[in-house]
């Protein structure tokens, strides 16, 4: 149970640190960039919290999370390859 609380703590710290970053450096970003950043971070941390919940609540949670991370990694590799090829 300690691992679950620690992982939730990491999620909350990441949200708080990004919000503090945007508040501290708000003069360097436009309002649209700040809103895009906040929405992006909230979407990512929501996915993070859902994966933590699945991992610790379901019997097959670790398998589901590993598969999700593997598929996400493949998609990111494909995306990076596409960006590199299109910029060359």
LINBEL-V729850 format. One record per run of one state. SS is the DSSP state (helix for helix, strand for strand, loop for the rest). FROM is the first residue (numbers start at 1). TO is the last residue. Records with the same first field share a line. If there is no record, write none. Layout:
SS = FROM-TO  FROM-TO
This chain:
loop = 1-1  25-25  29-30  58-60  88-88
helix = 2-24  26-28  31-57  61-87
